[in-house]
Amino acid sequence: MKYLIIGTGGTGAAIGAFLAADGKDVTFVARGNHLKAMLENGLTVESGIRENLDIKNVKAAEGKDIEGKFDVIFVCVKSYSLDEIVPVIEKAAYENTVVIPILNMFKTGAALKEKLPNVKFLEGCIYISAYIDGPGKVVQVGNVFKLFFGNPYNENVKAGMLEEIESDLKNAKITAGISDDILRDSFKKFTFISAFAAVGSYFDVSAGSIHKEGEIREFYKSLLREIIAVGKAMGVTMSPTLFDDDIQSIDNFGPDVKTSLQRDLEAGKNSEIDTLVYSVVRLAKEYGIDTPSYSAVAAKFQMS
């Protein structure tokens, strides 16, 4: 199968590099100095899971220059860039293409389906810490690299295709699986990353500070309780162990791990704070849920 990775930041680069290192046909959508370095020198991924990867003869281009059709498209951009990549998906997809969004956003596939109704959109979620460390170089931190996907909208997917994708990911040393309820699982991921990003940004700390008993950990717990309450009010199916599962997930992260939201805020870049924090406050107001901790984070970053 032919894979297209739209968005070659830490997440997209890691997925694509792991697949390419296993001999899969992978093309990357990138831009700027990162794209230039990939084309000239290849893509290097410093990995905590497998030996460091040095992918040569990388196939990559800007979105507008992508040619041909692809069987699987992983969307790994930031949520604020979704509108920009719609023409790329439209150009790269054919009747059997499946698109798997891997974003810090709930129901991304549904949002894209409204713009491209004839394309098959799944939903996906990922647990990974990875970032660009320079043009053509990405660092994947720690031993957590889990990717789950599913077909919540009953798209007419070619028989056996999801199983083939799962097999390709597993062979590439990615912990992967086809979810029996990807909306449940992607909301679980959203609760985790939203609360992690909120507490990390609010206190300007990494995961290690959340591991320790005290004010920061209690604030993280309060964020989890609030976003879970919002999800229940929305009617989202969720595991009764979601709170404890998220606590375990954060405790499994390396002490120096930060979210991409924190790194973007620190660098003064455009960030996903609207998706990860402000949207939770808006939904809470809509459904009549009290969220004092999320509101405190939103106020610190001057939510309008």
C-alpha positions, 0 to 999 in steps of 0.5 A, a space after each residue: 500500500 502507498 502511504 501519505 503522511 500529511 504533516 511531518 512534525 514529530 508525530 507524522 515523521 515518526 509514523 512515516 519513518 517507522 513505516 519506511 524503515 520497514 520497507 513501506 512506500 511512504 511519501 511525506 508532506 512537509 515544507 520549508 527547511 525541514 522539507 529541503 533537508 529531507 530531500 537533500 539528506 534524508 530524515 533522521 529519527 532519534 528513537 527511544 523504541 528502536 535503533 535510530 532511523 536514518 531514512 535516505 531517498 525520502 519521497 517528500 513534497 509540499 502539499 500542492 506538489 503531491 502527485 499520484 493517489 494513495 491508499 492510506 493518508 495519515 493527517 498529522 497537522 495541528 488542528 488550526 491547519 485543517 482547512 489548509 490540507 483539505 485540497 491535498 486530501 482531495 487531490 491524493 485520494 481515490 475511491 479506496 483511500 482511507 484517511 486517518 486523522 491523528 490530531 489533538 482534536 475530537 471527531 476530526 474525521 467528522 469535521 473533514 467529512 463535511 468538507 470532503 463527503 466523497 472521501 472515506 474518513 476514519 478516526 484515530 488517536 496516538 500516544 507519543 512524544 516526538 518533536 522536530 529537533 532541527 531540519 530533517 531531524 526528529 526525536 521520539 522520546 521514551 518507549 510509548 508509541 501507540 496508534 489506534 484507529 477505527 471506522 465509526 462512521 461505517 465507511 465502505 472500506 475495502 475488505 481487509 484494508 484495516 487489518 493490513 494497515 494494522 499489520 504494517 504498523 505493528 511490523 514497523 514496531 508501533 503498538 497499533 490496533 483496530 478499535 471497536 469504539 474509536 470515538 470512546 478511545 479518541 475521547 480518552 486520548 483527548 481527555 489525556 492530552 487536553 489535561 496534560 497540556 493545560 496543567 503543563 502550560 499553566 504551571 510551566 512544567 513537564 510530566 515529572 512535576 505531575 508525577 509527584 504528589 502535591 498541588 500540580 498533580 491535584 490540579 491535573 486530577 481536577 482537570 481530568 474530572 472536569 473534562 470527563 464531566 463535559 464528555 458525559 454531558 455530551 453523551 460520549 461513551 467512556 470507560 468507567 476507568 478513564 480517570 485512573 487510566 489517564 493517571 497511569 498514562 501520565 505516570 508512564 511518560 518520561 519526566 522531561 516530556 512536554 506537550 506540543 502546546 507547551 513547546 509552541 507557547 514557549 516558542 511564541 508560535 501558533 498553538 492548539 490552545 483553542 482546541 485543547 483548552 478554550 473549546 472545553 470551556 465553551 462546551 462546559 458552558 453549553 452543557 452547564 458543567 462547572 470547570 473552575 480549573 479549565 477556566 483558570 487556565 483559559 484566563 491565564 492565557 487570556 481566552 476571549 
